[in-house]
Amino acid sequence: MNKLLLGSFAIALTLGGSAAMAADMPLKAPPPPPVFSWTGCYVGIEGGYAWGRSRDFYLGLPPVGGDATPSFDVNGGTAGIEYGCNQQFGNYWVFGLEGDFSWSNKRGSSFDIAPISNPLFQSTTRERWISTSRARIGWAWDRAWLYVTGGLAAARVEADVTIPVGFAFPGTYSDTRTLYGWTVGAGFEYAFWNNLSFKAEYLYVRFDDNNYFIGVPQPLAFANNRHIFLDNNIVRAGLNWRFTDCVFGFPGGCAPPPAPVYTK
């Protein structure tokens, strides 16, 4: 009996000591939830609606120069592709570079005005495509990002002048040029998956004028010095797929995973 009691007491001491030692050993804590990062490159699609104003004019002082048309509305839809890379600095600031190319059907028309042009002539502005190259910078909180943007813009713009029957050169005359300018705006983007995000943005685009109808026969009243003014307001939405988690060339673009945390 004594031997049985002594054996039971030894086993109890052994089990108690093992439990105490196990309590003192460091335990690996469960991994922290992953922190979302905007760092990475992406491609996407975008589309929306655009409106603005256009005007035909001649350079110089009256009677040589002046407005050939009043300012008139241009509007239509846009749709295209976008691409870029972002880099997140710290927990909040995100900087990115983005380019886009959109097909456009924006157009508008107006009759010309005297005395610079003939009120029976009709002028039309058509935007065939538009492209921008911009920087984006803003404040992110987890999967939401509010940003401002700005950069360069280009568009392929067609100018038409229709001369009615009864004039020396009736018909519709067209010339197409590439206009260059600048753009500014703001937007909001939200990543509802790690690699997929939705954005909505507004852009204002202002183009420099260009000389149209160079080389058109001199008897035409709109020949050789007719310029086109055009600006745009664009509201659009986009869907982006981010396919990398680091941006080479940016400091800290490929950060190592955080070290494991141990607790007692």
C-alpha positions as CSV (number, residue, x, y, z in Angstrom):
1,M,0.0,0.0,0.0
2,N,2.8,2.4,0.9
3,K,4.5,1.7,-2.4
4,L,1.3,2.4,-4.3
5,L,0.8,5.7,-2.5
6,L,4.4,6.8,-3.1
7,G,4.0,5.9,-6.8
8,S,0.8,7.8,-7.2
9,F,2.4,10.8,-5.5
10,A,5.4,10.7,-7.9
11,I,3.2,10.5,-11.0
12,A,1.2,13.5,-9.8
13,L,4.4,15.5,-9.2
14,T,5.6,14.6,-12.7
15,L,2.4,15.6,-14.4
16,G,2.1,18.9,-12.5
17,G,5.7,19.8,-13.3
18,S,5.1,19.1,-17.0
19,A,2.0,21.2,-17.1
20,A,3.9,24.1,-15.4
21,M,6.8,23.8,-17.9
22,A,4.3,23.8,-20.8
23,A,2.7,26.9,-19.5
24,D,6.0,28.7,-19.4
25,M,7.0,27.7,-23.0
26,P,6.6,30.4,-25.7
27,L,3.6,29.8,-27.9
28,K,3.2,30.9,-31.5
29,A,0.4,33.3,-31.8
30,P,-2.1,33.0,-34.7
31,P,-0.9,35.0,-37.7
32,P,-2.2,38.5,-37.9
33,P,-4.8,39.2,-40.6
34,P,-3.1,40.4,-43.9
35,V,-3.0,44.1,-44.4
36,F,-4.2,45.2,-47.8
37,S,-1.7,47.1,-50.0
38,W,-2.3,49.2,-53.1
39,T,1.2,48.5,-54.3
40,G,1.2,46.8,-57.7
41,C,0.6,47.2,-61.5
42,Y,-2.8,46.7,-63.1
43,V,-4.8,46.8,-66.3
44,G,-8.5,47.5,-66.6
45,I,-11.5,48.8,-68.6
46,E,-13.3,52.1,-68.3
47,G,-16.2,54.0,-69.8
48,G,-18.5,56.9,-69.2
49,Y,-19.9,60.2,-70.5
50,A,-18.3,63.4,-71.7
51,W,-19.5,66.9,-72.4
52,G,-17.8,70.1,-73.2
53,R,-17.6,73.2,-75.5
54,S,-16.1,73.8,-78.9
55,R,-15.6,76.9,-81.1
56,D,-14.2,77.6,-84.6
57,F,-12.1,80.8,-84.9
58,Y,-9.5,82.6,-87.1
59,L,-6.3,83.9,-85.6
60,G,-5.6,87.6,-85.9
61,L,-7.5,90.8,-85.5
62,P,-10.8,91.7,-87.3
63,P,-11.6,91.6,-90.1
64,V,-9.0,88.8,-90.7
65,G,-9.4,87.1,-87.3
66,G,-12.3,86.4,-84.9
67,D,-14.9,83.8,-84.1
68,A,-16.3,81.8,-87.0
69,T,-18.9,80.1,-84.8
70,P,-20.4,80.7,-81.4
71,S,-19.3,78.4,-78.6
72,F,-21.4,75.2,-78.9
73,D,-21.9,71.9,-77.0
74,V,-20.1,68.7,-77.7
75,N,-21.1,65.5,-75.9
76,G,-21.1,61.7,-76.2
77,G,-19.9,58.5,-74.7
78,T,-16.4,57.1,-74.1
79,A,-15.0,53.6,-73.5
80,G,-11.6,52.1,-73.5
81,I,-8.7,50.6,-71.5
82,E,-6.4,51.8,-68.7
83,Y,-3.2,50.6,-67.2
84,G,-0.7,51.7,-64.5
85,C,1.3,51.0,-61.4
86,N,0.8,52.2,-57.8
87,Q,3.1,52.4,-54.8
88,Q,1.9,52.7,-51.2
89,F,4.1,54.6,-48.7
90,G,3.4,53.8,-45.1
91,N,-0.1,53.1,-44.1
92,Y,-1.9,55.8,-46.0
93,W,-0.2,57.6,-48.9
94,V,-0.5,56.0,-52.4
95,F,1.2,57.4,-55.5
96,G,0.6,56.0,-59.0
97,L,1.1,56.6,-62.7
98,E,-1.8,55.8,-65.1
99,G,-2.5,55.9,-68.8
100,D,-5.7,55.3,-70.7
101,F,-7.0,55.2,-74.3
102,S,-10.7,55.7,-75.0
103,W,-12.8,55.6,-78.2
104,S,-15.1,58.5,-78.3
105,N,-18.3,59.6,-80.1
106,K,-18.4,63.1,-78.8
107,R,-19.7,65.6,-81.4
108,G,-21.5,68.9,-81.7
109,S,-22.5,71.4,-84.5
110,S,-23.3,75.0,-85.0
111,F,-24.0,77.4,-87.8
112,D,-21.3,80.0,-88.5
113,I,-21.6,83.6,-87.6
114,A,-21.0,86.9,-89.5
115,P,-18.9,88.8,-90.3
116,I,-16.0,86.3,-90.1
117,S,-17.9,83.5,-91.7
118,N,-21.2,82.8,-93.5
119,P,-24.3,82.1,-91.3
120,L,-25.4,79.5,-93.9
121,F,-22.3,77.4,-93.3
122,Q,-22.5,74.7,-90.6
123,S,-19.5,73.6,-88.6
124,T,-19.1,70.3,-86.7
125,T,-16.6,69.1,-84.2
126,R,-16.1,65.3,-83.7
127,E,-13.8,63.6,-81.2
128,R,-12.7,60.2,-82.4
129,W,-10.5,59.1,-79.5
130,I,-8.9,60.6,-76.4
131,S,-5.9,59.5,-74.3
132,T,-4.4,60.7,-71.0
133,S,-1.2,60.1,-69.1
134,R,-1.5,61.1,-65.5
135,A,-0.1,60.9,-62.0
136,R,-2.5,59.9,-59.1
137,I,-1.8,60.7,-55.5
138,G,-4.1,60.4,-52.5
139,W,-5.0,59.0,-49.1
140,A,-5.9,55.4,-48.6
141,W,-7.6,53.7,-45.6
142,D,-7.4,49.9,-46.0
143,R,-9.2,49.1,-49.3
144,A,-10.5,52.6,-50.1
145,W,-8.4,55.3,-51.9
146,L,-9.4,58.9,-52.5
147,Y,-7.0,60.6,-55.0
148,V,-6.4,63.7,-57.1
149,T,-4.9,63.3,-60.6
150,G,-3.3,65.4,-63.4
151,G,-1.2,65.1,-66.5
152,L,-1.2,65.3,-70.2
153,A,-3.9,64.6,-72.8
154,A,-4.3,64.0,-76.5
155,A,-7.3,63.6,-78.8
156,R,-8.0,62.9,-82.5
157,V,-10.5,65.6,-83.5
158,E,-12.2,66.1,-86.8
159,A,-13.6,69.4,-88.0
160,D,-16.3,69.5,-90.7
161,V,-17.7,72.5,-92.6
162,T,-20.8,72.1,-94.7
163,I,-21.4,74.6,-97.5
164,P,-25.0,74.5,-98.9
165,V,-25.9,74.2,-102.6
166,G,-25.9,77.6,-104.3
167,F,-22.3,78.5,-103.3
168,A,-19.3,78.1,-105.5
169,F,-18.0,75.1,-103.6
170,P,-21.0,73.2,-102.1
171,G,-20.4,70.1,-100.0
172,T,-18.9,69.0,-96.7
173,Y,-15.2,69.5,-96.1
174,S,-13.3,67.6,-93.4
175,D,-9.9,67.8,-91.8
176,T,-8.6,65.7,-88.8
177,R,-5.8,66.7,-86.5
178,T,-4.4,65.5,-83.1
179,L,-4.9,68.0,-80.3
180,Y,-2.7,68.1,-77.2
181,G,-3.4,69.5,-73.8
182,W,-3.6,68.9,-70.1
183,T,-6.0,67.3,-67.6
184,V,-6.8,67.5,-63.9
185,G,-9.4,65.6,-61.8
186,A,-10.2,63.5,-58.8
187,G,-11.5,60.0,-58.1
188,F,-12.3,57.2,-55.7
189,E,-11.2,53.6,-55.9
190,Y,-12.2,50.6,-53.8
191,A,-10.7,47.1,-53.8
192,F,-13.5,44.6,-53.1
193,W,-11.0,41.8,-53.8
194,N,-7.3,41.7,-53.3
195,N,-6.7,41.9,-57.1
196,L,-9.9,43.6,-58.3
197,S,-11.0,47.2,-57.7
198,F,-13.7,49.5,-58.9
199,K,-13.2,53.3,-59.4
200,A,-15.1,56.4,-60.3
201,E,-13.5,59.6,-61.4
202,Y,-14.0,63.1,-63.0
203,L,-11.5,64.6,-65.4
204,Y,-11.4,68.1,-66.9
205,V,-9.5,68.2,-70.2
206,R,-8.3,71.3,-72.0
207,F,-6.8,71.1,-75.5
208,D,-4.6,73.6,-77.4
209,D,-6.1,74.7,-80.7
210,N,-4.7,73.5,-84.0
211,N,-4.8,74.9,-87.6
212,Y,-7.3,73.1,-89.8
213,F,-8.0,73.0,-93.5
214,I,-4.4,73.7,-94.5
215,G,-4.2,73.5,-98.3
216,V,-7.9,73.8,-99.0
217,P,-8.6,75.8,-102.1
218,Q,-8.4,79.5,-101.4
219,P,-11.9,80.5,-102.6
220,L,-13.4,78.7,-99.6
221,A,-14.1,81.2,-96.9
222,F,-12.8,78.8,-94.1
223,A,-9.5,78.0,-95.7
224,N,-6.0,78.0,-94.2
225,N,-6.4,79.7,-90.9
226,R,-9.3,78.1,-89.1
227,H,-8.6,76.9,-85.6
228,I,-10.6,74.7,-83.2
229,F,-11.1,75.2,-79.5
230,L,-12.2,72.1,-77.4
231,D,-12.5,71.2,-73.8
232,N,-14.0,68.2,-72.0
233,N,-15.7,67.2,-68.8
234,I,-15.5,63.4,-68.3
235,V,-17.3,61.3,-65.7
236,R,-16.4,57.6,-65.9
237,A,-16.1,54.3,-64.0
238,G,-13.5,51.6,-64.3
239,L,-12.7,48.1,-63.3
240,N,-9.0,47.2,-62.6
241,W,-7.2,43.9,-62.2
242,R,-3.9,44.2,-60.2
243,F,-1.6,41.4,-61.3
244,T,1.6,42.2,-59.3
245,D,2.3,42.9,-55.7
246,C,5.3,45.1,-56.1
247,V,6.6,47.9,-58.3
248,F,10.2,47.6,-59.3
249,G,12.1,50.8,-59.1
250,F,10.1,52.2,-56.2
251,P,11.7,52.1,-52.7
252,G,10.3,49.2,-50.7
253,G,8.4,47.9,-53.7
254,C,8.8,44.3,-52.7
255,A,8.7,44.3,-48.9
256,P,9.4,41.0,-47.0
257,P,6.6,39.4,-45.0
258,P,6.4,40.5,-41.3
259,A,8.3,38.4,-38.7
260,P,6.1,36.0,-36.6
261,V,5.1,37.2,-33.2
262,Y,5.5,34.9,-30.1
263,T,3.7,35.3,-26.8
264,K,4.0,33.5,-23.5
